[in-house]
Amino acid sequence: MAEIKQEPLSKSKLEYLRTQRTKEMRQQMVSFGMMIFLTFVAFGMVAMDLDSRFVIPIVLFMAVVQVILQFYYFMHMKDKGHEFAKLFIMTGMYFGIAFVVTFLYITWIGSPI
């Protein structure tokens, strides 16, 4: 097995890495807090037994915001070098949306085939 030769980091480079990692951890904690808050708001709106025409669009919007936060921060889609993973995610989203739209059309809008 090949040995990895790693040179020691300089003090300035080490401080830079610590600053960058602290900043990224802070961003992840803030986005995690936002997702927990959105989840509690969604549960609260459902528990308050509000009108479903009001609750459903808001809960769906909050779900989309959570998916975006998950992709951007926790799956590191903001970082370079994730183009292949982005391609697969976008392809899956395309087919998922196409499936839902087709299902809705066949079920409620159009006549059965």
C-alpha positions in Angstrom: 0.0 0.0 0.0 1.3 3.4 -0.9 2.3 5.7 1.9 0.9 9.2 1.9 3.6 11.8 2.4 2.0 14.9 3.9 4.1 18.0 4.6 3.3 20.0 7.7 1.0 23.0 7.3 2.3 26.5 7.9 0.7 28.4 10.7 -1.1 30.8 8.3 -2.4 28.0 6.2 -3.6 26.2 9.2 -5.4 29.3 10.5 -7.0 29.8 7.1 -8.3 26.2 7.1 -9.7 26.6 10.6 -11.4 29.8 9.6 -13.0 28.2 6.5 -14.1 25.1 8.3 -15.6 27.2 11.1 -17.5 29.3 8.6 -18.8 26.2 6.8 -19.9 24.6 10.1 -21.7 27.8 11.1 -23.5 27.8 7.8 -24.5 24.2 8.2 -25.8 24.8 11.8 -27.8 27.8 10.7 -29.4 25.9 7.8 -30.1 22.9 10.1 -31.8 25.3 12.6 -33.9 26.8 9.7 -35.0 23.3 8.7 -36.0 22.4 12.2 -37.9 25.7 12.5 -39.7 25.1 9.2 -40.6 21.6 10.3 -42.1 22.9 13.6 -44.0 25.6 11.8 -45.4 23.0 9.4 -46.5 20.7 12.3 -47.9 23.7 14.1 -50.0 24.8 11.2 -51.4 21.3 10.8 -52.0 20.9 14.5 -53.9 24.3 14.6 -56.4 22.7 12.2 -56.3 25.7 9.8 -58.0 25.6 6.4 -56.3 23.1 4.1 -56.4 25.4 1.1 -54.1 27.7 3.2 -51.9 25.1 4.8 -51.1 22.8 1.9 -49.4 25.4 -0.4 -47.4 26.8 2.5 -46.2 23.4 3.7 -45.3 22.4 0.2 -43.3 25.6 -0.2 -41.5 25.0 3.1 -40.7 21.5 1.9 -39.1 22.8 -1.3 -37.0 25.3 0.8 -35.8 22.4 2.9 -34.9 20.3 -0.1 -32.9 23.2 -1.5 -31.1 23.7 1.8 -30.4 19.9 2.0 -28.9 19.9 -1.5 -26.9 23.1 -1.1 -25.4 22.7 2.4 -25.6 19.0 3.5 -24.9 17.4 0.1 -22.2 20.0 -0.6 -23.7 21.0 -4.0 -22.2 24.4 -3.5 -18.6 23.0 -3.7 -16.7 22.4 -6.9 -16.3 18.9 -8.3 -19.9 17.7 -7.8 -21.0 18.2 -11.4 -21.6 14.5 -11.9 -23.7 14.2 -8.8 -25.6 17.3 -9.8 -26.3 15.7 -13.2 -27.8 12.6 -11.7 -29.9 14.6 -9.2 -31.3 16.9 -11.9 -32.0 13.9 -14.1 -33.9 12.2 -11.3 -35.8 15.4 -10.5 -36.8 15.7 -14.2 -38.1 12.1 -14.3 -39.8 12.6 -10.9 -41.6 15.8 -12.0 -42.5 14.2 -15.4 -44.0 11.2 -13.6 -46.1 13.4 -11.2 -47.3 15.7 -14.0 -48.3 12.7 -16.1 -50.0 11.0 -13.2 -52.0 14.1 -12.4 -53.0 14.6 -16.0 -54.2 11.0 -16.4 -56.0 11.0 -13.1 -57.7 14.4 -12.9 -57.3 16.4 -16.0 -57.4 14.2 -19.0 -59.5 11.2 -20.1 -58.1 7.8 -19.3 -56.0 6.1 -22.0 
